């Protein structure tokens, strides 16, 4: 909706009627989008160390799931 307001192909009143929302809300969203738009769409490259740690953890989880439990020694009852 903010992008529609930025395009200015329709007035705020027309957009408000079409989206069934108060024109002031559209104006607020438009202003916020203009001031923070680059922040919203910026992407950060994944942290390589975090990716390595995550991969190692998933591998460890996989080994834990596949490894059968070790036998438990149960002492014989004393009669």
C-alpha positions in Angstrom: 0.0 0.0 0.0 2.9 2.4 0.8 4.3 1.7 -2.7 0.9 2.5 -4.2 0.9 5.8 -2.3 4.5 6.6 -3.5 3.5 6.0 -7.1 0.9 8.8 -6.7 -1.3 7.3 -9.4 -4.2 7.6 -7.0 -5.0 10.2 -4.3 -4.7 9.2 -0.7 -8.5 9.4 -0.5 -8.9 7.0 -3.4 -6.4 4.6 -1.9 -8.1 4.8 1.5 -11.4 4.0 -0.1 -10.0 1.1 -2.1 -8.1 -0.5 0.8 -10.8 0.5 3.4 -8.3 2.3 5.7 -8.0 5.9 6.9 -5.9 8.2 4.6 -3.7 9.3 7.6 -2.5 5.7 8.0 -1.5 5.5 4.4 0.3 8.8 4.7 2.1 7.5 7.8 3.1 4.3 6.1 4.3 6.2 3.0 6.4 8.5 5.1 7.9 5.6 7.1 8.6 3.6 3.9 10.4 6.5 2.3 12.5 7.1 5.4 13.3 3.4 6.1 12.8 1.7 2.7 16.5 0.9 2.2 16.7 -0.6 5.7 13.6 -2.8 5.0 15.0 -4.2 1.7 18.7 -4.5 2.6 20.0 -8.0 2.8 23.0 -9.1 4.8 25.3 -11.9 3.6 25.2 -14.9 5.9 27.9 -15.1 8.5 30.2 -17.8 7.2 31.2 -18.9 10.8 27.6 -19.1 11.8 26.8 -21.2 8.7 29.8 -23.6 9.6 28.6 -23.9 13.2 25.1 -24.6 12.1 26.2 -27.3 9.7 28.4 -28.9 12.3 25.5 -29.0 14.8 23.1 -30.6 12.2 25.8 -33.2 11.5 26.1 -33.9 15.2 22.3 -34.2 15.6 22.2 -36.6 12.7 24.9 -38.8 14.3 23.0 -38.7 17.6 19.8 -39.8 15.9 21.5 -42.7 14.0 23.7 -44.0 16.9 21.9 -46.7 18.8 21.8 -46.3 22.6 24.6 -48.1 24.5 23.5 -51.2 26.4 22.7 -50.7 30.0 24.2 -53.1 32.5 21.6 -54.4 34.9 23.0 -56.3 37.9 21.6 -59.7 38.5 19.2 -60.0 41.4 20.7 -61.4 44.6 18.8 -64.4 46.0 
